[in-house]
Amino acid sequence: MTATAIPATPHGRPAHKDGNVLRWLIAYTASMLGDCVYFLALGFAAAKVAPPTQVGLVMAVGAVPRAVLMLGGGVIADRFGPRKVVIGGDAVRCALILGAAATLALSSPGLWLLVVVSLLFGVVDALFMPAVGALPPRIVAADQLTRLQGMRSLTIRFGTIVGPPVGGLAMGLGGATAAFALAGALFAVSVPLLIATRMSPLPEAPAGSDGPEEGASAWRDLLDGLRYVRRHRLVGPLVLSAAICELGLVGPLNVGMILLAQHRGWGSSGYGWIIAGFGAGAGCGALLLTVRGRLPRAGAVQIGALFAGAAGVGLIGVAPSPALAVAVAALSGLFCGICGSLAYALIQSAADPGYLGRVTSVMSLSSFGLAPLAYPLFGAAVAAWGPAPVFLTSAVLTMTGGVVGLATPAIRTAELPRGKRSPRPAADVTAAAEPVAAGRD
């Protein structure tokens, strides 16, 4: 299949000064805000018509197809091109959420509507998320990927800060109907901006390469992608390192902070300040990479930031006062933000673009499908031994991901591309080990 993407503009300017990149960033911001408003509206709408156990069920329903179908979403992104999948995903989400808002406005359908919406939204998410992760190398040159990842991280922080209050305001003014309508409108804003964003097609495969075969089955494409991740001497270890870090961090960050604040008597305000400190630190890390654009010895810096961020998370659990916990959380967020952005930039610059959807799907599966399984285990451990030893144990587990990096020469010596160049397949950038895939979009 020949590439059909709209060619991107020449990559001669920094990403934060490129109008095409900013257009995509606005679309991504609108989509992120739509996500935040939707999840808030779904939870509060369920709470109005169902007991707490059923509210949890509604919120969890969407996670099932997201986890089950995530790897298949990576295959679809690589087969049909991430641009088409992302545009289609936001269009479907827009129609789905606006349809739910109209149904709520015209009738009182009860809990079944929310279950259906959550389920379908999870299906679309399973296709959307791998495609989003495969887009950056289509938008900027390889030497701008770190800057773009910094900008993307800033957008995520902005969405998590602004989205809930905006959704809450909509709920207060017009209930779930207004909140769903707002979320649908935000997805609607994203679609035309994505259509107008210019993206580079995949390069054609060189003669004699043995990349993905035309006409191969979806199952074969999936297995091919998993083999690619496993065999790539940089991408594979980085994906493994990231998965281990997720397993170590999700407990302290998503459950542990609440339990810590309760255990120490710091209350909800103390919890809020700690989370805000971590978010502010991560935002500063993203801003640093956005401004700096490229860090020398990126692999070594990523490993060092991982160890520093993990140590900070562990020390939060033993901080004697909320003020010290907030300060440590801010430093930890700074290093974690740098670590995550560099890892993504290294993977995206090294991976064959024809496999990026499947590579991203593997990373997303570990983040959104497997890592949350640690929640109940972490909570039970805190109940048994208290937060301090469990936070420290989680930090040690996270550092195991750094040990993977230290033990992998390709990560220790990895460098991000420099200079002005067009996006290239993995054979032309850092630590590639696989042949270039046939161009398709």
C-alpha positions as CSV (number, residue, x, y, z in Angstrom):
1,M,0.0,0.0,0.0
2,T,1.4,3.4,-0.9
3,A,1.7,6.2,1.6
4,T,-1.1,8.7,1.6
5,A,-0.3,11.0,4.5
6,I,-0.1,14.7,3.8
7,P,3.7,15.6,3.7
8,A,4.9,17.5,6.6
9,T,6.6,20.8,6.3
10,P,10.4,20.9,6.1
11,H,11.8,20.3,9.5
12,G,14.1,23.3,9.7
13,R,12.7,25.0,12.7
14,P,12.4,24.0,16.4
15,A,9.2,22.1,17.2
16,H,7.9,24.8,19.6
17,K,8.1,27.4,16.7
18,D,6.5,25.2,14.0
19,G,2.9,26.1,13.3
20,N,2.2,22.6,12.1
21,V,3.4,21.1,15.4
22,L,1.4,23.7,17.4
23,R,-1.7,22.8,15.4
24,W,-1.3,19.2,16.4
25,L,-0.5,20.2,20.0
26,I,-3.8,22.1,20.2
27,A,-5.7,19.1,18.8
28,Y,-4.0,16.9,21.4
29,T,-4.8,19.3,24.2
30,A,-8.5,19.4,23.2
31,S,-8.6,15.6,23.1
32,M,-6.9,15.3,26.5
33,L,-9.3,17.8,28.0
34,G,-12.2,15.8,26.5
35,D,-10.8,12.7,28.1
36,C,-10.6,14.3,31.5
37,V,-14.1,15.8,31.3
38,Y,-15.6,12.5,30.1
39,F,-14.2,10.4,32.9
40,L,-15.4,12.9,35.5
41,A,-18.9,13.1,33.9
42,L,-19.1,9.3,33.7
43,G,-18.2,8.8,37.4
44,F,-20.6,11.5,38.7
45,A,-23.4,10.4,36.4
46,A,-23.0,6.8,37.7
47,A,-22.9,8.0,41.3
48,K,-26.3,9.6,40.9
49,V,-28.1,6.4,39.7
50,A,-26.1,3.6,41.3
51,P,-24.5,2.5,44.6
52,P,-20.7,2.7,45.0
53,T,-20.0,-0.9,43.9
54,Q,-21.8,-0.3,40.6
55,V,-20.1,3.0,40.1
56,G,-16.8,1.1,40.3
57,L,-18.1,-1.4,37.8
58,V,-19.0,1.4,35.3
59,M,-15.6,2.9,35.6
60,A,-13.8,-0.5,35.3
61,V,-15.9,-1.7,32.3
62,G,-13.9,0.5,29.9
63,A,-10.6,-0.8,31.1
64,V,-11.4,-4.4,30.0
65,P,-11.5,-3.8,26.2
66,R,-8.6,-1.3,26.6
67,A,-6.4,-3.9,28.0
68,V,-7.6,-6.8,25.8
69,L,-7.5,-5.0,22.5
70,M,-4.5,-2.7,23.1
71,L,-2.0,-4.9,21.2
72,G,-4.5,-5.2,18.3
73,G,-4.7,-1.5,18.2
74,G,-1.0,-1.3,17.5
75,V,-1.5,-3.6,14.5
76,I,-4.3,-1.4,13.2
77,A,-2.2,1.7,13.6
78,D,0.7,0.2,11.7
79,R,-1.5,-1.3,9.0
80,F,-3.7,1.7,8.2
81,G,-1.5,4.6,9.4
82,P,-1.7,6.3,12.8
83,R,-3.1,9.5,11.2
84,K,-6.3,7.8,10.0
85,V,-6.8,6.0,13.3
86,V,-6.3,9.1,15.5
87,I,-8.7,11.2,13.4
88,G,-11.2,8.4,13.2
89,G,-10.8,7.7,17.0
90,D,-11.6,11.3,18.0
91,A,-14.5,11.5,15.5
92,V,-16.0,8.3,16.9
93,R,-15.5,9.5,20.5
94,C,-17.1,12.8,19.6
95,A,-20.2,11.1,18.1
96,L,-20.4,8.6,21.0
97,I,-20.3,11.2,23.8
98,L,-22.6,13.7,22.1
99,G,-25.0,10.8,21.5
100,A,-24.9,10.0,25.2
101,A,-25.5,13.7,26.0
102,A,-28.5,13.8,23.7
103,T,-29.9,10.5,25.2
104,L,-29.5,11.9,28.8
105,A,-31.2,15.1,27.8
106,L,-34.2,13.4,26.2
107,S,-34.8,10.5,28.6
108,S,-33.6,8.8,31.8
109,P,-32.0,5.6,30.5
110,G,-30.4,4.5,33.7
111,L,-27.1,2.7,34.4
112,W,-27.1,0.7,31.2
113,L,-26.3,3.7,29.0
114,L,-23.3,4.5,31.1
115,V,-22.1,0.9,30.9
116,V,-22.4,0.9,27.1
117,V,-20.7,4.2,26.7
118,S,-17.8,3.1,29.0
119,L,-17.4,-0.1,27.1
120,L,-17.4,1.5,23.6
121,F,-15.1,4.3,24.8
122,G,-12.6,1.6,26.0
123,V,-12.7,-0.1,22.6
124,V,-11.9,3.2,20.8
125,D,-9.2,4.0,23.4
126,A,-7.5,0.6,22.6
127,L,-7.2,1.7,19.0
128,F,-6.5,5.4,19.7
129,M,-3.7,5.2,22.2
130,P,-1.1,3.2,20.1
131,A,-1.8,5.5,17.1
132,V,-1.2,8.6,19.2
133,G,2.1,7.3,20.3
134,A,3.2,6.5,16.7
135,L,2.4,10.1,15.5
136,P,5.4,12.2,16.7
137,P,8.0,10.9,14.2
138,R,5.5,11.7,11.4
139,I,5.3,15.3,12.6
140,V,8.9,16.4,13.5
141,A,12.4,15.4,12.6
142,A,14.2,12.9,14.8
143,D,16.3,15.6,16.4
144,Q,13.1,17.4,17.6
145,L,11.5,14.3,19.2
146,T,12.7,15.2,22.7
147,R,11.3,18.7,22.5
148,L,8.0,17.4,21.2
149,Q,7.8,14.8,24.0
150,G,8.4,17.7,26.5
151,M,5.6,19.6,24.9
152,R,3.3,16.6,25.0
153,S,4.1,16.0,28.7
154,L,3.2,19.7,29.4
155,T,-0.1,19.1,27.6
156,I,-0.8,16.1,29.8
157,R,-0.1,18.0,32.9
158,F,-2.3,20.9,31.7
159,G,-5.1,18.5,31.0
160,T,-5.0,16.8,34.4
161,I,-5.0,20.3,36.1
162,V,-7.6,22.1,34.0
163,G,-9.8,19.2,32.9
164,P,-11.4,18.2,36.3
165,P,-12.4,21.7,37.3
166,V,-13.8,22.5,33.9
167,G,-15.8,19.2,34.0
168,G,-17.0,19.9,37.5
169,L,-18.2,23.4,36.4
170,A,-20.1,21.8,33.5
171,M,-21.6,19.2,35.9
172,G,-22.7,22.0,38.3
173,L,-24.3,24.1,35.6
174,G,-26.1,21.4,33.6
175,G,-25.4,18.0,35.1
176,A,-24.1,15.0,33.3
177,T,-25.8,16.1,30.0
178,A,-23.8,19.4,29.9
179,A,-20.5,17.6,30.9
180,F,-20.9,15.0,28.2
181,A,-21.7,17.7,25.7
182,L,-18.6,19.6,26.6
183,A,-16.4,16.5,26.3
184,G,-17.9,15.7,22.9
185,A,-17.3,19.3,21.8
186,L,-13.7,19.1,22.8
187,F,-13.3,16.0,20.7
188,A,-15.0,17.8,17.8
189,V,-12.4,20.6,18.1
190,S,-9.6,18.1,17.8
191,V,-10.8,16.5,14.5
192,P,-10.4,19.3,12.0
193,L,-7.1,20.3,13.5
194,L,-5.8,16.8,13.1
195,I,-7.0,16.7,9.5
196,A,-5.1,20.0,8.9
197,T,-1.9,18.7,10.5
198,R,0.7,17.7,7.9
199,M,2.5,14.4,8.5
200,S,5.3,12.7,6.7
201,P,4.6,9.3,5.1
202,L,6.8,6.3,6.0
203,P,9.9,5.9,3.8
204,E,9.9,3.1,1.3
205,A,11.7,0.0,2.2
206,P,15.1,-0.5,0.6
207,A,15.5,-3.3,-1.9
208,G,16.1,-6.7,-0.3
209,S,14.8,-5.8,3.2
210,D,12.7,-8.4,5.0
211,G,10.4,-6.0,6.9
212,P,6.6,-6.6,7.4
213,E,5.1,-8.5,4.5
214,E,2.2,-7.1,2.4
215,G,-0.9,-9.2,2.9
216,A,0.2,-10.8,6.1
217,S,-2.6,-11.6,8.6
218,A,-3.3,-9.3,11.6
219,W,-2.2,-12.1,13.9
220,R,1.1,-12.5,12.1
221,D,1.6,-8.7,12.2
222,L,1.0,-8.8,16.0
223,L,3.5,-11.6,16.5
224,D,6.0,-9.8,14.2
225,G,5.6,-6.7,16.3
226,L,6.2,-8.6,19.5
227,R,9.3,-10.2,18.1
228,Y,10.6,-6.8,16.9
229,V,10.3,-5.4,20.4
230,R,12.0,-8.4,21.9
231,R,14.9,-8.5,19.5
232,H,15.6,-4.8,19.2
233,R,18.7,-4.1,21.3
234,L,17.5,-0.6,22.4
235,V,13.7,-0.7,22.1
236,G,13.2,-4.0,23.8
237,P,15.2,-3.2,27.0
238,L,13.7,0.3,27.2
239,V,10.2,-1.1,27.0
240,L,11.1,-3.7,29.7
241,S,12.6,-1.0,31.8
242,A,9.5,1.2,31.4
243,A,7.2,-1.7,32.3
244,I,9.1,-2.4,35.5
245,C,9.0,1.3,36.4
246,E,5.3,1.4,35.9
247,L,4.8,-1.5,38.2
248,G,6.9,0.2,40.9
249,L,5.4,3.7,40.6
250,V,1.7,3.2,40.1
251,G,1.1,2.0,43.6
252,P,2.7,4.9,45.4
253,L,1.5,7.6,43.0
254,N,-2.1,6.5,42.5
255,V,-2.9,4.8,45.8
256,G,0.0,5.3,48.2
257,M,-0.3,9.1,48.5
258,I,-3.9,8.8,49.7
259,L,-3.0,6.1,52.2
260,L,0.1,8.0,53.4
261,A,-1.9,11.2,54.0
262,Q,-4.5,9.3,56.0
263,H,-1.8,7.4,58.0
264,R,0.1,10.6,58.9
265,G,-3.0,12.6,59.6
266,W,-2.2,15.1,56.9
267,G,-5.7,15.0,55.5
268,S,-6.9,15.6,51.9
269,S,-5.1,19.0,51.8
270,G,-1.8,17.3,52.5
271,Y,-2.5,14.7,49.8
272,G,-3.4,17.5,47.3
273,W,-0.2,19.4,48.0
274,I,2.0,16.3,47.6
275,I,0.3,15.4,44.2
276,A,0.6,19.1,43.1
277,G,4.3,19.1,44.0
278,F,4.9,16.0,42.0
279,G,2.9,17.4,39.0
280,A,4.7,20.7,39.2
281,G,8.1,18.9,39.2
282,A,7.1,16.8,36.2
283,G,5.9,19.9,34.4
284,C,9.3,21.6,35.1
285,G,11.1,18.5,33.6
286,A,8.9,18.7,30.6
287,L,9.5,22.4,30.2
288,L,13.2,21.9,30.5
289,L,13.2,19.3,27.6
290,T,10.9,21.6,25.6
291,V,13.3,24.5,25.8
292,R,16.5,22.5,25.7
293,G,15.4,20.3,22.8
294,R,18.2,17.7,23.1
295,L,20.4,16.4,25.9
296,P,23.8,14.8,25.3
297,R,24.3,11.2,26.5
298,A,20.5,10.8,26.6
299,G,20.6,7.1,27.6
300,A,22.9,7.7,30.5
301,V,20.8,10.8,31.6
302,Q,17.6,8.7,31.4
303,I,19.1,6.0,33.6
304,G,20.3,8.6,36.2
305,A,16.9,10.4,36.2
306,L,15.2,7.0,36.7
307,F,17.2,6.3,39.8
308,A,16.8,9.8,41.2
309,G,13.1,9.8,40.6
310,A,12.6,6.4,42.1
311,A,14.6,7.4,45.2
312,G,12.5,10.5,45.6
313,V,9.2,8.4,45.5
314,G,10.6,6.1,48.2
315,L,11.7,9.0,50.4
316,I,8.2,10.5,50.2
317,G,7.0,7.6,52.3
318,V,9.4,8.4,55.2
319,A,9.1,12.2,55.1
320,P,8.3,13.4,58.6
321,S,6.2,16.4,57.5
322,P,3.9,17.3,54.7
323,A,6.2,20.2,53.7
324,L,9.2,18.0,53.3
325,A,7.0,15.4,51.4
326,V,5.9,18.1,49.0
327,A,9.5,19.2,48.4
328,V,10.7,15.6,47.8
329,A,7.7,14.9,45.5
330,A,8.6,18.0,43.4
331,L,12.2,16.8,42.9
332,S,11.0,13.3,42.2
333,G,8.5,14.6,39.6
334,L,11.2,16.6,38.0
335,F,13.4,13.5,37.5
336,C,10.5,11.2,36.6
337,G,9.4,13.7,33.9
338,I,12.8,13.8,32.4
339,C,13.2,10.0,32.5
340,G,9.8,9.3,30.9
341,S,10.2,11.9,28.1
342,L,13.7,10.8,27.2
343,A,12.7,7.1,27.2
344,Y,9.8,7.9,24.7
345,A,12.1,10.0,22.5
346,L,14.8,7.3,22.4
347,I,12.3,4.7,21.5
348,Q,10.6,6.8,18.8
349,S,13.9,7.8,17.2
350,A,15.3,4.2,17.2
351,A,12.2,2.2,16.3
352,D,11.3,1.5,12.7
353,P,8.3,3.8,11.9
354,G,6.4,0.8,10.5
355,Y,6.4,-0.8,13.9
356,L,5.8,2.2,16.1
357,G,2.1,1.5,16.6
358,R,2.8,-2.0,17.9
359,V,5.7,-0.7,20.0
360,T,3.5,1.9,21.6
361,S,0.7,-0.6,22.2
362,V,3.1,-2.8,24.2
363,M,4.1,0.2,26.3
364,S,0.5,1.3,26.7
365,L,-0.6,-2.2,27.8
366,S,2.0,-2.2,30.6
367,S,0.9,1.2,31.7
368,F,-2.9,0.9,31.5
369,G,-3.5,-2.8,31.5
370,L,-1.0,-4.5,33.7
371,A,0.4,-1.9,36.1
372,P,-3.0,-1.1,37.7
373,L,-3.1,-4.7,38.9
374,A,-0.6,-3.6,41.6
375,Y,-3.2,-1.4,43.3
376,P,-4.8,-4.0,45.6
377,L,-1.4,-5.6,46.4
378,F,0.0,-2.2,47.3
379,G,-3.0,-1.3,49.5
380,A,-2.8,-4.7,51.3
381,A,0.9,-4.2,52.0
382,V,0.4,-0.7,53.4
383,A,-2.3,-2.1,55.7
384,A,0.0,-4.8,56.9
385,W,3.3,-2.9,57.3
386,G,2.6,0.8,57.0
387,P,3.5,3.2,54.2
388,A,7.2,3.8,54.8
389,P,8.6,0.3,54.1
390,V,6.1,-0.2,51.2
391,F,7.1,3.1,49.6
392,L,10.8,2.1,49.9
393,T,10.1,-1.3,48.5
394,S,8.3,0.2,45.5
395,A,11.3,2.5,45.0
396,V,13.6,-0.5,44.9
397,L,11.3,-2.2,42.4
398,T,11.3,0.9,40.2
399,M,15.1,1.0,40.4
400,T,15.2,-2.5,38.9
401,G,14.1,-0.8,35.7
402,G,17.3,1.3,36.0
403,V,19.4,-1.8,36.5
404,V,18.0,-3.1,33.2
405,G,19.3,0.1,31.6
406,L,22.7,-0.2,33.3
407,A,23.0,-3.7,32.1
408,T,22.2,-2.8,28.5
409,P,25.0,-1.1,26.6
410,A,22.6,0.2,23.9
411,I,20.8,2.2,26.6
412,R,23.9,3.4,28.4
413,T,25.4,4.8,25.2
414,A,22.2,5.8,23.4
415,E,22.2,9.3,21.8
416,L,19.4,11.3,20.4
417,P,19.8,12.4,16.7
418,R,21.2,15.9,16.2
419,G,21.1,18.3,13.3
420,K,18.4,19.0,10.8
421,R,17.2,15.9,9.1
422,S,14.1,14.2,8.0
423,P,12.6,11.4,10.0
424,R,14.5,8.2,9.1
425,P,13.9,4.5,9.7
426,A,15.7,2.9,12.6
427,A,18.7,1.8,10.5
428,D,19.7,5.4,10.3
429,V,19.4,6.4,14.0
430,T,20.3,5.1,17.4
431,A,20.9,1.5,18.0
432,A,18.7,-0.1,15.4
433,A,18.8,-3.9,15.1
434,E,16.1,-4.7,12.6
435,P,15.6,-4.0,8.9
436,V,13.5,-1.1,7.6
437,A,9.8,-1.9,7.1
438,A,8.0,-1.5,3.9
439,G,6.4,2.0,3.7
440,R,2.7,2.0,4.3
441,D,0.1,4.5,5.6
